[in-house]
Amino acid sequence: MESNLRFRRPLFWDINENDIEKALVESPMWVIPRVFEYGSIDDIRDVIDLYGLEKAKHALLKTKMKPLTRSMAYLFLNIDPDKRYAV
């Protein structure tokens, strides 16, 4: 799997460095919210490129989002499940 995320060790501090690639392949429902919570803007773009818009939306809507994650989800994917940003 080609992604710059595999080189972003600070995002995956709690798993073995050799397992990052495996996590990117096998655990998108874990990776996507983590990148939205702790990643940079470039990391968020990379995770969307890697998994696609629909999978990223699905993963975020299935998790309890922290405030920063919720803000990034709205800015990048226009999702607002709690209607916090609705006009």
Contacts in CASP RR format, 6 or more apart in sequence:
PFRMAT RR
TARGET T0000
AUTHOR 0000-0000-0000
METHOD contacts of the structure
MODEL  1
MESNLRFRRPLFWDINENDIEKALVESPMWVIPRVFEYGSIDDIRDVIDL
YGLEKAKHALLKTKMKPLTRSMAYLFLNIDPDKRYAV
1 21 0 8 1.000
1 24 0 8 1.000
1 25 0 8 1.000
1 50 0 8 1.000
3 24 0 8 1.000
3 46 0 8 1.000
3 49 0 8 1.000
3 50 0 8 1.000
4 42 0 8 1.000
4 43 0 8 1.000
4 46 0 8 1.000
5 11 0 8 1.000
5 20 0 8 1.000
5 24 0 8 1.000
5 31 0 8 1.000
5 35 0 8 1.000
5 43 0 8 1.000
5 46 0 8 1.000
5 47 0 8 1.000
5 50 0 8 1.000
6 20 0 8 1.000
6 21 0 8 1.000
6 24 0 8 1.000
8 39 0 8 1.000
8 43 0 8 1.000
9 17 0 8 1.000
9 20 0 8 1.000
10 38 0 8 1.000
11 34 0 8 1.000
11 35 0 8 1.000
11 38 0 8 1.000
11 39 0 8 1.000
11 43 0 8 1.000
12 19 0 8 1.000
12 20 0 8 1.000
12 23 0 8 1.000
12 34 0 8 1.000
15 23 0 8 1.000
23 30 0 8 1.000
23 31 0 8 1.000
24 31 0 8 1.000
24 50 0 8 1.000
28 51 0 8 1.000
28 55 0 8 1.000
28 59 0 8 1.000
29 59 0 8 1.000
29 62 0 8 1.000
29 63 0 8 1.000
31 47 0 8 1.000
31 51 0 8 1.000
32 47 0 8 1.000
32 51 0 8 1.000
32 55 0 8 1.000
32 56 0 8 1.000
32 59 0 8 1.000
32 60 0 8 1.000
33 59 0 8 1.000
33 60 0 8 1.000
33 63 0 8 1.000
33 65 0 8 1.000
33 69 0 8 1.000
35 43 0 8 1.000
35 44 0 8 1.000
35 46 0 8 1.000
35 47 0 8 1.000
36 44 0 8 1.000
36 47 0 8 1.000
36 60 0 8 1.000
36 65 0 8 1.000
36 68 0 8 1.000
36 69 0 8 1.000
36 72 0 8 1.000
36 73 0 8 1.000
36 76 0 8 1.000
37 66 0 8 1.000
37 68 0 8 1.000
37 69 0 8 1.000
37 72 0 8 1.000
44 72 0 8 1.000
44 76 0 8 1.000
45 76 0 8 1.000
47 56 0 8 1.000
48 56 0 8 1.000
48 76 0 8 1.000
48 77 0 8 1.000
51 59 0 8 1.000
53 77 0 8 1.000
56 76 0 8 1.000
56 77 0 8 1.000
57 73 0 8 1.000
57 77 0 8 1.000
57 79 0 8 1.000
60 69 0 8 1.000
60 73 0 8 1.000
60 77 0 8 1.000
60 79 0 8 1.000
61 79 0 8 1.000
61 81 0 8 1.000
63 69 0 8 1.000
65 73 0 8 1.000
65 81 0 8 1.000
70 80 0 8 1.000
70 82 0 8 1.000
70 84 0 8 1.000
73 79 0 8 1.000
73 80 0 8 1.000
74 80 0 8 1.000
74 84 0 8 1.000
74 85 0 8 1.000
80 86 0 8 1.000
END
